[in-house]
Amino acid sequence: MKIAVVGSGYVGLVAAACLAEMGNTVICVDNNHKKIDDLKQGKLPIYEPGLDVLIDRNVKEQRLNFSVDTSMAVKQSSIIFIAVGTPPEEDGSADLHHVLAVAGDIGKAMNDSKIVVNKSTVPVGTFELVAAEVSKYTDFRVDVVSNPEFLKEGAAIDDFMKPDRIVIGTGSEEVAEVMKELYSPFVRTNNPVYIMSNKSAELTKYVANSLLATKISFMNEIANLCDVVGADVKDIRKGIGSDTRIGPHFIFPGVGFGGSCFPKDVKALRHTSDEHGYHLRILEAVTEVNRRQKQVLGSKVTKEFGEDLSGLTFGIWGLSFKPNTDDMRDAPSVVIINELLERGAQVKAYDPEATEYARTILGDTVEYCSSSYDAVDGSDALILVTEWTEFREPDFNRMITLLRRPVIFDGRNIWNPGKLTSRGFTYYGIGRG
């Protein structure tokens, strides 16, 4: 099939590369000339494992091209994916400015009937707005499909190539068959393709992310309770995770969730609910719990060192909101670092991929280190924020000689408290009692 993907951000690039990998001819469009020029030279704007190889291969095979010409891409394609950002407004609602602008550009370029697939995360009813915007400029038939993405940063290629499920929102059986054909190479193991209404598909994405965020916040609350009563949340997690009604996923406590999806989607679902006069009290609590959870490590630091941290230096391991990405949006590290700085501390930080992104947020307020041990050297304590795999088995003997004081704050519970205390460390985890 001939496909256009409008938007060369995280979702757009992954979708374009994976669709091209299956033999489709794909044009990925963006109005950012520098970004397109960089992509043509093989420079990616994001870090996602395996994406560079996939893009390079499909560009060489001439199945994937990059352009700033939306009109050309629309004219040459039968299916157009909209994959642009929907950033949150101050009230939590999704900003549809970019989505509707693309819809207008599609309408102006229409030269035949088209299927427009909304891959962006949008509120219920957006498909009607997109259809209306396209139809302002053309009499050709347009079918708008709601096709939410369920990609995890750091595992997006596998998620797209081997999806748990495909959700397709459309009222047309004919269009549904086209979409099922498009996705058939990705579901050869018979993972389900769900055909539903546009509104149900649009809501499905928000509900999925909000439910996962709820699980995380609930376990963070339980972890805080464990610290109070002296229980170990790791044992509790095992005890409940084996219950098939609960499952082992998304019940790992930590320093709160961040990224581009969970915080934004929880707020957007709350806003949609409020607009219809129904208030989602559980999601209000999820948001508040997550806000407080990002301050938990700061509280543990002041418990150990006091309220005034002047003259102290803290090493930070991990800046991105999760491993295998450079994404710093709503990252807990930013909250933790800013609190340390406000209390007079100095910060030495290391992250395998997110340093440049961090500079755009934190500027020169911290010292960026080239290795994990550089961040430890001369620090009064180590704070682990992001559980990159390279942090799981460090040289603790070396670390105890580099630290001024052998204190560790483990924000992801990746280390064994007993082993570290036996080596002479003072250990603080999340809910380890």
N, C-alpha and C positions, 0 to 999 in steps of 0.2 A: 504494500500500500504506500501511497504518497502522503506524507504527514508533515505538518508544520507544528513546531512547539514554540510558543511565544513566551519568552522568559528564560534566561540562562542562569537562574539562581540554582539553589540546591535541588529542588524538585524538577525543574525544567531540564537541567543537564543530565540528571540520572535518567529521567524518562526518555529523553532524546537518545542517549547512548544505548540504553537497553532495547528500545524499539528498533534502532538501527542494527543492533546485534542480531536481531531475528530476521534480517533481510529487507526490512522496509527502507524506503528512501526518506530521509528525515532532514528538514531544514530547521535549525534552531535559531530563533530570532531574538534580538534584544536591541533596544534603542540606545544602549550605552556603547558608543563606538570603541572606546578603549577596551572594554571587556571582550567585544567581538574580535578586535585585532589581536588581543592576547590569546584568545582561544584558537584562532587560526595559527598562531605560533606555538600552540601546545601548552600555553600557560593557563592553569585553571584558577578560578577565583576562590575556590573552596578546597579544603582537604577532605577527601573521602577515599578510603582504601579501595584500590582497584579501578577507580573511575578514570584515572589518567591513561591506563593501559587500554581500557575499553574505548575511550574516545579516540586515541591514537590509531587503533586498529580500524575503526569504522571510517575515520577520515581518509586513511590510506586506501580503503576499499571503495571510497567515494559514495558510501551510503549515508554519511553524515556531513552536513555542511553548516557553516555559521554565516549569518547575514544580519544587517541592520534594516533590510528592506522587507517590512511586513507585507506590503501589497504583493510583491513578487511571490513570497512564500505562500500566501493565501491562494493566489491564482493557480499555483502549481500543485496544490494539495487538495485532497478530498476530505481529510480530517484535520482539524486545527485544535490543538491543545492550548488552553490558557493556563499558564503556570507562573503567574506573577504574584508578588507579595500582597498580603492583606494585613498590614500592620494594625495594631490595636489603637483605637482612639482613647482619649483620656477616660471616657466612660465605659471602656471595655469593648465597645462595638468594633466590628471589623471595618477598616477603611477599604471601600470597594472602588476607590478612584482609579486604580491601575487596571483592575478587571474590566470596568466599564469603558475605559479608554481603549483597551485592546478590542473589546467588542465593537466599538465604533469603527476602529481601523479595519476590522474584518468585514463589517458591512460595506464600507466604502470600496473594498477590493473585490467583493464577490463577483464572480463571473459564471457561476453555476450554483446549484444547490450544494450545501456543505453540512457536515456534522461538526459542531463546535463542542469540544469536551472541556468542561471546567474542572481542571485538576487542582486549582487553588482551593484552600480551605475557606468556605464562605457560609454566611448565615442562611437559614431556611428561607426559600423564596428567591434566592439570587438568580436562579435559572431563568425566571420570568423577566428579571431586569436585563439580563444578558440578551435574551431573545428579543426584547423590545428595542434595545439599543442597536443591535445588528439590523433589525427590520426598519429602523429609521432611514437607512441609506440604501436599501435594496428590496427588490420584489422577489428575488430568488428565495427558494425555501431554505430555511435554516432549522436544524434540529439541535437543541442544546441538551447535552448529556452531562449529568452530575456524576463524576468519577473520582471520589476522594482518594488521596494517597495515604498509605500506611507505612511509611518508610522510617526506619530508625537510623539516625545519624551514626555513622560508623559501621553500619551493616546494610546500607541502602541498596547496594547492588544485589545482594542475596535476597533482600526483601522484594525487590521488583522482579527479579528473575524467577524466584520461587515463592510466590505470595501465599499466605495463609488462605486468602480469599480475595476475590475481585468484587467490588460493589459498583453496579451500574444503575444509575437513575435515569429512566426515560419512560415516556408513555407510548413509544412507538415500537411495535414488534420488529419492524424492518430494521430500525436503527439498532435495536438490541442484538439482532443477528450479526450485524456488521461489527459491533463491538466485541461480541463473543468470538468472532473469527479473528479479530485483531489480537485478542488476548489468548487465543487457543495454544500458541507455543509455550506460554508461561504456566499453563495448568494441565500439562500432559499427565501428571500424576493424579488427576481428577480432584484437585482442590476446587472448592465450590466457586461458581460465578453467580452472584445474587443479582437478579433483576428486580428492581423496585421503583417506586415513584421517585421523582427528583427530590421532593422534600424529605423523604425518608433517607435517601442517600446523603443529602447535605447534612442532615442531623446525625447520621451514623458516625461521621468522623469526630464531631464534637463530643458525642457521648462516649466513644471509645477512649479518647484521650483523657476526658474528665474522670472516667472510672479508674483508669490507671493512676492518675494523679491522686485520686481518693485513696487507693490502696497504699501508695507511698506515704501520704500524710498520716494515715491511720497507723502505719507501722512506726513512723517517727514519733507519734504520740506514745505508743506502747514502749518504745525505746526510752523515752524520757521518764516514763513511769518506772521502768526497770532500774534506771539510775537512782531513783528515789527509794525504791523498796529493796534494792540489792539483788535483783534477778538478772539473768543474762539473756538478752534478746536473741542471741544467736541460737540458743537452745529452744526458745519459744518459736522462732522462725521455722526450725526443723519440725517442731511438734505440730504446727498448724499447716505447714506447706505440704505435708504428706496427705492431708485431707483433700480428696479430689474435688470437693466443692469449692475449695479455696485455691489450691495450686501453689507451686513454689515461685512463681514469677511476680516481680514488682512488690516483694515484701522484704526488701533489704533496706534497713534504715540507714540514714546518712545525714547530710547537711542540707537537705532540701533539693527540690527539683528545679531545673532551669531550662534553657534552650528556647527554641523558636516556637514550640508547639504547646506543651502543657500549660504554661502560664497564660499564654494568649488564648488558647481554646477554652480553658476554664472560665476566663473573664467573658469571652464572647458568648458562651452558652448561658452564663448568668444574665448577660444583657438581653439576650433573646427571650429568656424566661421572664425577666422583669417587664419587657415590652408587652408581653401578653398577660401581665397581671398575676403571674405565678412566680413565687420566689423560691429558688433552690437553696434552702438553708444549709444543706450538706456541703454544697460547693462554696458557700460563704466561709464555712469552717475550714475547708481544704485550703483556701487562699490564705486565711489567717495563720493556720498551722504552718504552712510553708514559709510564710514571712518570718515567723518566730524561729523556725528551725535553722534558718541561715545564721542566726545569732547564737546558736547553742555552743559552737566551738569558742566563740569569743567569751562566753560566760565561763567556760572551762579554763581558758587562758587567764582570766582575771582571778579565778579561784586559786590558781597556782602562783601567779606573779603579782597579784594586786591590781587595783584600778589604774594606777599610773605606770605606764610601760616605757617611760622615758629611759633612754640608755640601753634598752633591750633590742635585740635583733631576732627576727623570726624567719626561718626558712619555710617556704611554701612549695609543696610538690603538687602540681596540677592546677591549671588555670581555666581550662575549658570546662563547660558544664558537665561533660561526660567524656570518657575515653574515645579515642579514634575519631576525633573531630577537632577542628580549631574554633568551633563556635563558642562565643563568650556571652551570648544573649541571655540575660537573667542568670548568669553564672553565680553560684554561691561564693566563689572565690572573691568576687568584687566586693560583696558585703563584708566578708571576713577581713580582707585586706584594708578596706577603708576604716573599719573599726579599730584595727591595730594602729593605723596611721594617726587616727584622731586621738588615740591615747598616748601618742608620742613615740611609738615604736618605729624601728626601721624594718624593712621587708626585703628579703632576697627570694626571688621566685624563679621556678623552673617549670617549663611545660614542653613536651616533645614537639608540639605543633602550633600552639596558640600564642606564642610570644608576640608576633606582629599584630595580631588582633588585640591582644591585651594592651599594647602600646596606645592604640586608638582610644581606649577607655581610661586607662590608668596613667598614661603619659610617662613622665620620668619620676613619678612618686616612689617607684620601687626599683630595685636593682635586678635586672634580668640576667639570669645565669645560663651558661652554656651546658651545664650538666647538673644532675641531681645532687652530686656531692659538693659542687661549688655552692649550692644554696644552703647546704648544711654547715659548711666550713665557717666557724666563728659565730654561728647562731646560738641563741640561748635555748631554742626549742625548734622542733620540726613539726609543721602542721601539714598533714596529708589531706588534700581536698578532692582530688580526682584520681580514681583508681586505675591509672594506666598500668598495663601489664609489667612494664619494666620496674615498677615500684614494689612488686609483690615479694621478690626475694632479694632485697638489697644486702650489702655487706654491713651488717649491724656492728661488727667489731670495728670496722673503719669509721662508721658513723659516730660511735661513742667517743672516739678520739678527736673527731672534728668538732663536735658540739661543745659549747662552753658548759652546758648543763645537759645531762642525759634525759631530756623530757620529750615525749612524743604525744601529739594529739592526732589520733587516727580517725579522720572524719568519715571513713568508709568501712571500718572494721575489717580490714584486710589482713591484719597481723594478729598473732596469738598473744594475748596479754600476759599469760603465765610465762611464756618463753622470754618475752622482753623484760619483764620484771626480774626474772632470774639472771639476766645479763646485766642488771643494774639500771635499767631505764625506769623512769616514772611514766606510766602509760595512762592515757585517757582515750576511751573509745566512745561510741554512741550506744548507750543502753547496755553496757557490759557489766554493770553492777559494781 
